[in-house]
Amino acid sequence: MTEETAPDPKAAARRAAFDRRKAAFDARPADPARLLREVLAAHRGRPLSGYMPIRTEIDPRPAMAEAAAHGPVAIPVIRGAGQPLDFARWTPDTPLRTGPFGAAIPETLDLIEPEVLIVPLVAFTRAGDRLGYGGGFYDRTLARLRAARPTLAIGFAFAAQEADTLPTEPTDQRLDLIVTEADILTPV
C-alpha cells in the first residue's frame, strides 16, 4: 500500500500564477512601472528596496532609478536559506555580480535598512495576501523590519497575477499596497 501525499495548494497556485504572469509579460505593456513611480514619489528620501527582475517578473528598475535621485535605494541580498534578506545600496550604474541563488547583487555591499520595500511576487489578492517563490525570505524580512519600525510593503506585479484567494500561513506577511501596470490597490 502506498501513502498518497496531499497536493500542495501553494504549488498549484504558483503554477497557475506563473502561467498568467508569463502571458502578461509576453504582452509587453507600455511603461509598466508608471504607477509605481507615482506611488514612490510620495516616499522620496525614505530608504527604499527594489529588486532585480528575473524571468517574467515585472521590472521595477525605472521607478527605482527615479527614486535613487532622491534617496537611498537598495536591492536584496540573500545570505542563506532560512535567513532574512539584507539590502545593499544600488544605483542604475552600480556594478553587479551574481550572488547566492543566482540573484544579481552589487559588487560592493553597502548595506542599508529600507523603510519602503517593492516586493516581487508570484500572485496576490486584493486583501494583500502574497504568494512568493516559497523560500519565505520576504516574510522573515518584513517581520524583522516591522518589529523595529513602520515598514511599507508594496507588492509589484502584473494585474494578471491577481488571484481571488491564496493559501496562507500564520507567518505570511501581508502587503500594504499593490501596484500593477494598470492600478493601485489598497488592501482592506
C-alpha positions in Angstrom: 0.0 0.0 0.0 1.4 3.4 -0.9 0.8 6.6 1.0 -0.7 9.3 -1.1 0.5 12.8 -0.4 -2.0 15.7 -0.4 -1.4 18.2 -3.2 0.4 21.3 -2.1 -2.1 24.2 -2.6 0.7 26.8 -2.8 2.5 24.8 -5.5 -0.7 24.6 -7.5 -1.4 28.4 -7.0 2.2 29.1 -8.1 1.9 27.1 -11.3 -1.3 28.9 -12.3 0.1 32.3 -11.4 3.4 31.7 -13.4 1.3 31.0 -16.5 -0.7 34.2 -16.0 2.5 36.2 -15.3 4.2 34.9 -18.5 1.2 35.8 -20.6 1.2 39.4 -19.1 5.0 39.7 -19.6 4.7 38.5 -23.2 2.1 41.2 -23.9 4.8 43.8 -23.2 2.6 46.5 -21.7 3.8 50.1 -22.3 5.6 51.6 -19.3 4.6 49.0 -16.7 6.3 51.0 -13.8 4.4 54.2 -14.4 2.1 53.8 -11.4 4.9 52.6 -9.2 6.8 55.8 -9.9 3.8 57.8 -8.8 3.4 55.8 -5.6 7.2 56.1 -4.8 7.1 59.9 -5.3 5.2 60.1 -2.0 8.1 58.4 -0.2 11.0 60.3 -1.7 14.1 60.3 0.5 13.0 57.3 2.6 15.3 54.3 2.3 13.8 52.0 -0.4 14.4 48.5 -1.5 13.6 47.3 -5.0 14.6 44.1 -6.8 16.4 43.0 -9.9 13.7 41.2 -12.0 14.2 37.6 -13.0 12.4 35.6 -15.7 9.0 37.1 -16.3 8.8 39.4 -13.3 7.5 43.0 -13.9 10.5 45.4 -14.0 10.7 48.0 -11.2 14.1 49.4 -12.3 12.7 52.6 -14.0 10.9 53.5 -10.7 14.0 52.6 -8.7 16.2 54.7 -10.9 14.0 57.7 -10.4 13.8 57.2 -6.6 17.6 56.9 -6.4 17.8 60.5 -7.4 16.1 61.5 -4.2 17.3 59.0 -1.6 18.9 55.6 -0.9 17.8 52.6 -2.9 18.9 49.1 -2.3 18.4 45.6 -3.7 18.1 42.4 -1.7 21.0 40.2 -0.8 20.2 36.6 0.1 22.6 35.4 2.8 21.3 31.8 3.0 18.3 29.6 3.2 16.1 30.3 6.2 17.6 33.8 6.8 16.1 37.2 6.3 17.4 39.4 3.5 19.9 42.1 3.7 19.8 45.1 1.4 22.8 46.6 -0.5 22.8 50.1 -1.9 22.0 50.3 -5.6 22.0 52.9 -8.4 21.5 52.4 -12.1 25.3 52.4 -12.5 26.1 50.0 -9.7 28.3 47.2 -10.9 26.6 43.9 -10.2 27.8 40.3 -9.7 26.0 37.0 -9.2 25.2 36.3 -5.6 23.7 33.3 -3.8 20.8 31.6 -5.6 21.9 33.3 -8.8 20.5 36.7 -7.8 22.3 39.9 -9.1 23.8 41.9 -6.2 26.1 44.9 -6.0 29.8 44.1 -6.2 30.3 46.1 -3.1 27.8 45.5 -0.3 27.0 48.9 1.3 24.1 47.7 3.5 21.1 49.9 4.4 17.7 49.1 6.1 14.8 50.0 3.9 11.6 51.6 5.2 9.7 51.0 1.9 10.0 47.7 0.0 9.0 46.9 -3.5 8.2 43.3 -3.1 8.3 40.8 -6.0 5.6 38.1 -6.1 4.1 35.3 -8.0 0.4 36.1 -7.1 -1.5 38.5 -4.9 -5.1 39.0 -3.6 -6.9 42.3 -3.1 -6.8 41.6 0.6 -3.0 42.0 0.5 -2.0 38.3 0.6 1.1 37.5 -1.4 2.4 34.2 -2.8 6.2 34.2 -3.3 8.6 31.6 -4.5 8.4 29.6 -1.3 11.6 30.5 0.4 10.0 32.7 3.0 12.7 35.4 2.6 10.3 38.4 2.4 8.1 37.1 5.2 11.1 36.8 7.6 12.5 40.1 6.4 9.2 42.0 6.7 8.6 40.5 10.2 12.0 41.7 11.3 11.7 45.2 9.8 8.2 45.7 11.0 9.2 44.7 14.6 11.7 47.6 14.6 9.8 50.4 12.8 6.9 51.1 10.4 7.7 49.4 7.1 5.7 49.7 3.9 5.5 46.6 1.7 4.4 47.4 -1.9 3.7 44.4 -4.0 4.5 45.0 -7.6 3.0 42.7 -10.2 1.1 42.4 -13.4 -2.6 42.8 -12.9 -3.0 39.2 -14.4 -1.2 37.9 -11.3 -4.2 38.7 -9.1 -6.0 35.7 -7.6 -9.3 35.5 -5.8 -7.8 33.6 -2.9 -4.4 32.2 -1.9 -3.4 29.6 0.6 -1.8 31.4 3.6 0.1 30.6 6.7 0.3 32.5 10.0 3.9 33.6 9.2 2.9 35.2 5.9 3.3 39.0 5.8 0.6 41.0 4.1 1.2 43.7 1.6 0.3 47.3 2.5 -0.2 48.3 -1.2 -0.3 46.5 -4.5 0.8 48.3 -7.7 0.2 46.8 -11.2 0.7 48.2 -14.6 -3.0 49.2 -14.5 -4.0 50.0 -11.0 -3.0 50.9 -7.4 -4.8 48.7 -4.9 -5.1 49.3 -1.2 -5.9 46.1 0.7 -8.8 46.2 3.1 
